[in-house]
Amino acid sequence: MKNQSISAPQPIIDQLEHLGNPISAARRIVSQHCAAQHIDGAFDDIAHTLSFLMSYNGSSATFNSYRREVERLLQWCWQVRHCSLTELRRQDLESYIQFCQQPPATWIGRKQVARFHSRNGDRHINPDWRPFVIQADKLTGQIPSYFALSQKSIQAVFAILSTYFNYLLQEDYLRINPIALIRQKSKYLQRHAYQEPIRRISNLQWDVVLETVELMASESSEHERSLFIMRCLFGLYLRISELVADERSTPVMGDFFADADQNWWLRVTGKGNKVRLVTVSDDMLDALARYRRHLGLPKLPYVGEQTPLIPKIKGRGPVTSTRQIRYLVQHCFDQAYQRMREQGLHDEAQELRVATVHWLRHTGISEDVKFRPKEHVKEDAGHASMATTDRYIDTELRERHASARFKKLKPSMD
């Protein structure tokens, strides 16, 4: 069977709040999923899978990324390989990785859409959903002519599926972890003999971004929130998931607090549900005071204050979607890009065009590690090891390049 002849799959796994009991959900999924009805073991496949995913109910971001990978695999098993998870072997996983690198056109969507939607109190399949999505190029706006997984995406496939299979091994559902058999010497994973450079924006680009958002805030007060968010991402090295309310925590104003020496800190719940303290600089404290004045609050938070850190523009309560923060930051980048183009800074503008939210965290860390003790930066950033922080120190690369800059293609005769 050629890939292109494979029909579009139905979505399998709904949002966590709509799943309910894994056994009941598994029965419902198998009864509704055409391909699963013809596979012996499909019920056990999905029941074990749901139990695995529900163990990540403390983080919606982790749940969503794990759901994406295991659902793709189940779709392939049932609809392409026509087998249960228990039948998979090493060669099957190699075929699956090849499939992911060149999925059929019927499995590729043009935009991110929800798997299911509600209608009259019931959940219904979204016919526009696809397991893979190909998006327009950020610079040109053109849709690529073919689909290809990036190295980062391939690494995520291996990492998540390895965790998934290990869980199924521990539950005595599988006898082997097929992904582990190909991971170490896989032809799909590149191993670099060098350290990938940290992706960040330049100081000039950050200056223009910050100036642009300040102008936006002066023209419309609703952009005071945008300005505060941008300063948090850069000045406190925050991840966007650390700004929104989710199952782990709800960031509130009272998370900013002063110690006995009147030094200010921010309490953050980060990756792995780990709570850390981030130092708050004088500039950041001024930024907080400005934002609170905009909200009609006293200059600084009081102990235990429950005001949402990032409130919704419309309605009450905190922002709960990382996508909303991502769109907000992208809008700020787009506005700064236009201003740089108008100022004749075309090369710098093009680089900013491909920047992502996470680059602000990288930029803040990269700047601070130049003059702060790296142990302090490590704690503020929430890095698990010093090796991660060391990646932001590019002194060795600078020295290496400087030593080679003036070598000649035609050496002197002396």
N, C-alpha and C positions, 0 to 999 in steps of 0.2 A: 504493500500500500504506500503510495506516495503521500508525502506530507500534505500537499495541496488538496487532496481529496478528503481529508479528515474534517468532519463537520464541526461547527462551533460548539464548545461545551457549555453546559449549564453551570452556573455557580453552585458551590456545595455548602460552604460554611458561612453562616450569617454573623452579624455582630454579636459580641459576647452576651449582651443583655437580652438577646432574642433566642439564645440557644436552649437554656434551661438544663434539665437533666441529660447527661451524655447518652444514656441508653434510649430515652424517649426521642431525643434529637436524632440519634443514629437511625432509629426506625423510620422517622419522618423523612430523613434525607434519602435513604435507600428506596422508599416507596415512591418518591418524587423524581429521583434521578434515573433516567432511562438506562444509561450505561451501567450503573451500579446493579440494576436488577438482573443483569446477565452474568454477574461475577460471583462465584462462590467465595465467601469470605469478605464481601464488601461491607456487610454490617459490622463485623469485627474490626475491619480496617478503620472505619469512620468512628466507631465507639472508642477505640484506643487513641485515635488521633484527637478527638474532642477532649478526652481526659488529659492528654499531653498539653493541648493548647490552654485549657482552663487552669493549668498550673501557673500560667503567666497572666492571670487576671489582675495582678497588681500593677501592670504597665500596659496601657493600650497600644503604645508604639511597638513594644516587643511582641505583643499578641498579633498585631497586624502584620508585622514582617514575617513572623513564623507561620502565620496562617497562609500568607502569599506563597511561600515555598512548599509547604506540605500539601496545599490544595493543588498546586500545579502538578506535583508528583502523583497524587491520587487521580487527577484527571487523565494523566498519561497512562497510568497503570490500567485504569478501567476502560478507557476509550481507544488507546493505541496498542498497548501491550496485551490487553485483555486478560489481566491477571490480578491476583491479590498481592498485597505487600509481602506476604509470607513466601511468595515464589521468586522474589527478586534476588538476583545474583550480581556479581561484579560486572559482567558484560552487559547486563540490563541497565545498570546505572551509567555505564559509559555511553550506551545508546541514548539514555535520557538526557545526559549533558549535551550530546550532539543535537538532540531534538530542541533543547532550550536555546541553543545558539542559532538555530534556523527553524523556528516554529512555522507551521502552515499559516497562510494569510488569514484563514478563518479563525485563528486563535489570537490575532493581533488587533487591538483597538487603537483608536487615534487619540483617545483622552481617558483620563481616570474617571470612572463612574462607580457608583455603589453597586454591590452585588444584588441587593434586594431593595425593594421600597415598600412602604406601607400603603394599603388601600382598604378603606372600610374596616380598619382594625386587624387586617390580615397582612402577612408578609408575602410578597410576590417577587418572582424572579425578574431581574432586569435583563431584557434580551440584548441590551447594548454592551453588557459586561463581557470582557475578554481576559484571559489569564495573563497576557502580555500586552504592553502598551508601547507604542512608538510615538514619540513626541517631536514637535517641530524644533529645529535648531534655534537656540537662543539668539544667535547672531543674525541669521539670515531669514528665519521664520519658515524655512523650507522643511518639508517632511522627508526624512531620509528614504532612499529607495530600497533599503533592506534593513532587517532587524539584526542587531548584534548585542550580546551581553558584554558589558565592560568587565575588566578584570576584577573590579570591586564587587560587581554583581555575582560573578562566578565564585569568588571567595565566599560570599554570603551564602550561596547555594550549598557549597561544601560544608561550611561551618554549621548552618542551621540543620541540614539533613543529617549530619553526623550526630548532633545533639538529639535529634528526633529518633534516629535508629538506636542510639544508646538507651533512650527511654524505653523503647519497645523491647530491647534486649532485657532490661531490668524487669519488665513486666512479663517476661517469658513468652512474648508474642512472636519474636524473631529468634533465630539461632545464630545469625551473623549480622554484622554491620557492613553492608556492601560498600558504603561510601568510604569507610576507613581503608578498605583494600585498595582503592585507587587514589586516595588523597595524597599520599606521600610522594608518589612518582607520577603524578598525573601530568599528561601533556597539556591539560587545559589551564593549569596554574603556572603563572610566571613567577620565578624567584629572582629578585633583583640583587645584584652584587653591590648595590649602592642604596643609600637612604633616600626615599622619595622626598623632595622638597615640600615644606609646609605651604599649602595654598593660602595666600593672604592678599589683602589689598595694600597698596603703597600708602605712605604717609600723606602724599599729595591727594590720592584718591579719597582717603578717609577725611581729610580736611574739606574737600568739596562735598562729600556726602553729608558731613555734619553741618556745614554751612547751608546746604540745600534744605535739610530738614528744619533747621532753625528758621529759614525764610518761610517754609511751609507753615510752621507753627505761628509765625507772626501774621500770616495772612488768614489762617483759620485755626482757632484754638483747639479744635479736635486733634490737630497734629501734635499737640503737646504730649499726648500719649505715645505717638510715633517717636518723638524725640527722646523720651524717657526710655523706651524700649531699645532704641539704637545705642544709647549710652550704657544701658545694662549689659547688652551683648558684648560691647567692646570693653568697657571699664571694669566689669565684674566677671568677664569670661563666661557668661551664662550660655547654656544651651537653650534652644527655644522650648524644649520640653520642661525646663526648669522655671519657665515663666507662666505656664498655663496650669489650670486646675485639672487634676486627673484622679485616678484611684489611689495614687500614692499620697498626694498632698494637695492642698489649696494654698498657693502663695498669698500671704497677706502682708499688710503694712507692718504688723507687729513682728514680722521676721527680721526687720531692721531693728537693732537694739544697741544700746551703749553699755559698755562694761564699767567696772568700778573706777577705771582711769579715764572714763568718758571717751574711750575709743569705740568707734562704731563698726558693727559687723552685720553681715546678712546671713541668716540661716537658710540653707538651700538643701532640698531633697533631690539628689542626683541619680545617676545611673546605679542600678543594683539596689535601689531604695536606700542608698547611703546618705546620711545627713552630714553636711560639712559646714564650716564657717568660712565666709569670704570677707576679707578685709575691705572696708569701705573708705576710699580716699576722701580728702576734703572736697575735691572737685565733684566726686560722685554724690557726696552728701548735699552739696549745693544743688545738684541736678535733682535730687530727691525733693528738696525743699521747694524748688520751682514747680515741680510736678504736683506736689500736694497743694500748693497755692491755687493752681489751676483747678484742682478738684474741690476747692473750698474747705480744705482741711488745715489744721494747725501746721506750723512749719515742719515739725518732726513727729514721728510716730510715738505713741505712748505704749507702755508695756501691755502686751496682750491685745493690741488693736487688731480687729478682725476685718477691717476694710480690705477688699480684694486689691492685690497689688496691681493687676492689670484688669480693670473692669470693662465690661462690654460698653460700646458706644451707645447702643440702643438696648433698652431693657436693663434688668438688674442682674447682679452676680458677676463672677469672674469669667474671663475668656477661657474656654475649655478646648479650643481647637488649635493645634500647632500650625495647621494649614493657614488659619487666619493671620497668625504672626508672620508666617513665611510670605504670604501675599503682601502684607504691609511693608516688610523689609524690601521685597522685590520692587515695590512701587517707589520706595525711597531711592533704591539703586537706579531705577529707570529715570527718575527725575534728575539725579546727579549726572547720569550719562548724557542726557540732553544738554545740561549746562556745560559740561566739559567739551562737548562737540561745538557748542556755540563759542567757546573760548579758544577754539583751535587745538585743544588737547586730544587729538584724534586717537593716537596710539594708547594713551592712558585710558581713554573712554572705552575703547574696544575691550581692553582687559577687564574693566569694571563690568562690562556687559555680561560676562560669563561668571561673575562672582555669585556665591551663594551665601545664605545666612550664616553658615558655620564659619565662613572666612572671617567674620568679625571676631569670633572667639579666638581663632588662630592669630589674628592680627594683634589683639590685645595681649595675648600671652607672649608673642614674639617680641613686642616692644618692651614689655616689663622684664623679660628675662635678660635684657641687655644691661640692666642696672640694679635689679633686685636679686637677692640671694635665690638661687633656683629652688632651694628647699621651700622657701616661702611661696614661690609661684606654684610649685607642685601642690601644696596644700590648698591654695585658693582655687586652682583649676580642678581639683578633685582627681588628679592623675593617680592611678593605682601604683605606679612605680616611677622612679626617677628616670628610667630609660625613656619613658614617654615625654617627660619634660625636656630631656636632653635633645630630642628631635628638633626643638625650637631654637637650639643654639647652633648657629651656622658659622661660627668662627673658623672651624676647620676647613669648611668649603671655601670660605673667603681666602684663607691663607694658601690653600691648595691652588686656587685659581690665580692668585697674585704671583705665585712662584713660577707659573707657566705663561703668564701674559706676554712676556718679552722674549720668549724663545723664538729663534729664527728658523725659517724654512731653508735659508742658505747661511749656514754657520760661517763665522769669520775664519779667515785663513791663519790668524795669529795663534 
